[in-house]
Amino acid sequence: MTQARTRPTAVEALRLLGIARRAGAVVWGTDAARRAIRSGEARLVLMAGDASQVQLEKVRSALEHRPIPRGTLGDRATLGAAVGRAPVSVVAVTADSFAGPVSEMLGLVERSDGNGAED
């Protein structure tokens, strides 16, 4: 029996995050993600579903008024494992070549919007 596949899964997004980390295109942890957001390096921000509200608020504050795609992906352990680290609350992808595909896999952006705004 063959399963029909309609769209990529979160598992594939996590796998691509691991590749992005090995390529040096991911920063992890609340402070590193906030620095990447503020410096304009972050192209995508992913937060763990079980992250503390205090940590999430710090990141959300940095994201305020910035057109950076953001979303929730897994829990801290899963997100950390994806980037080869201990559990983490937040990761930021810093390369468009990874951020775009991961965003699409998770349904965070529509590629047909024509919005090419950059910081």
N, C-alpha and C positions, 0 to 999 in steps of 0.2 A: 504494500500500500504506500502510495506517495502522498506526501502532504503538500498542498498548495501553499505558496508563500506570498503574502500580499505586501508586507513591508518589513524592513529590518527591525530587529529587536534590540532591547536594552543590552542584551548580552553582547551583541555585535558592537554597540556603542562603547561598552566597557573594554572590549578587546582593542578597539581603535584608540581608546585613551591610553592603553598600555604601550601601543606603538608610538603614540605622540610623546609619551614620557621618555621613551628610549631615544627619540629624535631631539629631545631637549625642548619640546614645545608645550610643556605643562609645568605649572608651579602648583604646589599643594600647601595646604594650611591656610588658616584665616589671615594671618599677617602677610604672607607672600601673595595671596590672592588680592588682598586690598592694595598692596603696592603695585601689582600688575594692572589693576583697575585704574588706579589714580594716575599711573604713568602712561596709560593708553595702550599698553601691551596686550591686555586681556581681550580676547575675541569671543570667548564663551566662558560662562561661569556655571559650575555645577555644584549643587549643595546636597549633602546627605540628608535623607528624610528624618534621621534620628539625631541630627546635630542640635546642640543646645540653642535655645532661642537667643541667648546673649551673643553667641558667635554669629548666628545668622543675621541678627540685627546689625552687627558691625559691617558685614558684607553688603547687606541691603542698603545701608546708609552710603557706602562707597559707590554703589551702583545707581543711586538716585540721580536722575537727569542724564544718564549715560545710556546710549542705545546699544547696549551689549546684551545679546541673548543670554538667558539664564533659565535654569530649571533644576529640578530635583531628580537625582539618580541614585537609587539604592540606599543602603545605609552606610554608616561610617566605615565598617569593616570591608564592605564590598567596594566602596569607592577607593579606599586605601589599597586594597589588594590589586585593583585595576592599574594603579600607578606604581605598584611594587613597594608600597610603604605600609606602615602601621595604619590603623584606622585614622581617617581624616574627615573633617567636616566639610571642606571646600577644596575644589580644584579649579584652576583657571587655565584654559587652553590659550596659548599665545600665538599660534600660527593659523592663518586662515585656511590653509590646506587641510587641517584637521578639524578646526572649529565648524566649518561649513558642513562637512559630511556628518559629524556627530550631531549637530543641530537638526539636520534633516532626519536622521535616524530616530531622534527623540520627538520629532514634530514641533520643534521650538521656533522654527522660522520657515517662511515660505520663500523659496528662491525666486519666484516670479514677481516679487514686489518692486524690483528695480531700485531698491534703496541701497545706494553705495556709500552711505555716510560713514566717515571715519573720524576718529578723534584727532 
